[in-house]
């Protein structure tokens, strides 16, 4: 008996929005946070990093961005 060939696809959504789109939006937000805080720190001579900068970097690393 020959095996049955099949192909499946699935789309994951949250509140009707594609998860891939949500992840792209979150990545864009993380990049914006890093850019805005970088400018803020430079303008105000702040040396230390904010906690959310590290969290944004961890998220971007996790998704391979």
Secondary structure, DSSP 8 states (H G I E B T S, - for coil): ------------EETTEEHHHHHHHHHHHHHHHHHHHHHHHHHTT--S--HHHHHHHHHHHHTT-
